[in-house]
Amino acid sequence: MLAVYCSRPDSADPLRAAVVGDYPRQPVPEGWRVVRMLTTSLNMREINVLGGRAGTGQRYPVILGSDGCGVLDDGTEVVVHASVGSPGWTGPESVDPGRTVLSERHEGTFAEFAVVPCRNALPKPPELSAVDAACLPTAWLTAYRMLFVTAGAVPGQTVLVRGRRRLGTIASAVIVLASAAGVHVWVAGEPDDRELASGLGAEVFVTDSRLLPAPVDAVLDASVSGMGWLDDVAAVHPHGAIVCAGYRAGGGTLPRSAADAMRNLVFREIRVLGSGMGTAEDLRGLMEFLVATGVRPAVADVLDIREVGRGMRAMLTGATTGKLVFRLP
């Protein structure tokens, strides 16, 4: 079958490690199903896999891709949930210590056919297109969980969104989802982000959280380095929350004001919360939200899977705003 895969990572030139060609069909374990892929979308994870920076659990060779939409053998259109739980785990899905993602220990979705656990093939609402659906399982799901599940944001509250330079997909999705839900959105970012943030629904934009007009109910940190989240402690109401999206936040060197930030954290009882990709139930909730509100992911381009290199280069150069989606034959 046609697939995009990586046999050996290349740290010097990750895109050179991507191979588009024939790849063996996978066996189908008990409790798993074959999905004929229609669409899949690009995340930074694919670049990390190609560059050998995806973590200690990564195996090679492997088919790339975590997100996607496809069709089961009975004709049911499904959205592929990217997070794969460990066998026998009965606790909350979000804290399963053995969980993985497609394209880590299991083959991914950049192929004509993907094999996924039955519980990872969620029926796609007819109101969502295959292109829309392919954008959801990683970035948009992470944004949904940060906002509604972890932060527990409700209409009328105000959240501050902190994103990386050139607002990434997660931060952008948070802004759109919050605005659609009646949550006030303020953004702290680089000056170049102002126009994009306002277009997505942000009501206030600052380059420094100390310039905010008032405290907020929650800070949603979708930045890569996490350099500034401690500075945002002073921007949160007492009992407010700072939500950090996985490894994207909390890294880097602590700012000089760390001591003051920690005092704010303790004496104002601010909650600092980690937030991962999201559960299958969260993905169902996200799709229901999109159907109810009419919100759809911003799509930068839709390409043939054979043009994966072109899409990766566009993402790495920052030449696109929105998700890059690939169609399968």
Secondary structure, 3 states (H helix, E strand, C coil): CEEEEECCCCCCCHHHHCEEEECCCCCCCCCEEEEEEEEEECCHHHHHHHCCCCCCCCCCCEECCCCCEEECCCCCEEEECCEECCCCCCCCHHHCCCCEEECCCECCCCECEEEEEHHHEEECCCCCCHHHHHCHHHHHHHHHHHHHHHCCCCCCCEEEEECCCCCCHHHHHHHHHHHHCCCEEEEECCHHHHHHHHHHCCCEEECCHHHCCCCEEEEEECCCCCCCHHHHHHHEEEEEEEEEEHHHCCCCCCCCCHHHHHHHHHHCCCEEEEECCCCHHHHHHHHHHHHHHCCCCCEEEEEEHHHHHHHHHHHHCCCCCCEEEEECC
